[in-house]
Amino acid sequence: MNLPLDPDQVVYGFNTSSLIKASAVLYPMDNFPSLWDEIEELIRNGRLKMSEPVFDEVMWGAVLRDWCSEKGLKPFLLSKVDDSVENAFQTIQSKYPELMNVKRGTSLADPWVISLAMRYPKGVVVTEEQPTGDLVNPRIPDVCKDLSVECVNIAGFVSRENWVF
């Protein structure tokens, strides 16, 4: 399933940094199992999605790779790159070319995070990146702000879902 049944539902597009930082530093799975149960439920309900380039980056980390594999989450996580996502990606790539600057250490998957969120009426990007305030050398939050796409960090995501642990 690629789209949630209810168009009023928020769909989250996670950046690799959020999941890696959450699983390794902020909210390790062994210490916060109920958080990861909630995240799994969002995934299974089609409310947390990734495009293939982002998923591939997430799979570099053993903890997340094992968790996704054990839970069988890949088919629920992956969102098909349709024309709307591809068009948004092309727009982002041409308008913000430095978003994908390997020399600066930015990810080639960053535009996919934003373009996927733009696919959904209530798409929200989740990233741990901090804005630069500079659209010449932007990070994900800068581009999201310029394109009017909501962008939160992992703590903001938890708050947005009204989760209490």
Secondary structure, DSSP 8 states (H G I E B T S, - for coil): --S-SSTTS-EEEE-HHHHHHIIIIIS-TTT-HHHHHHHHHHHHTT-EEB-HHHHHHHTTSHHHHHHHHHHT-HHHHB----HHHHHHHHHHHHH-GGGG-GGGT--TTHHHHHHHHHHSTTEEEE------S-SSS--HHHHHHHHT-EEE-HHHHHHHTT---
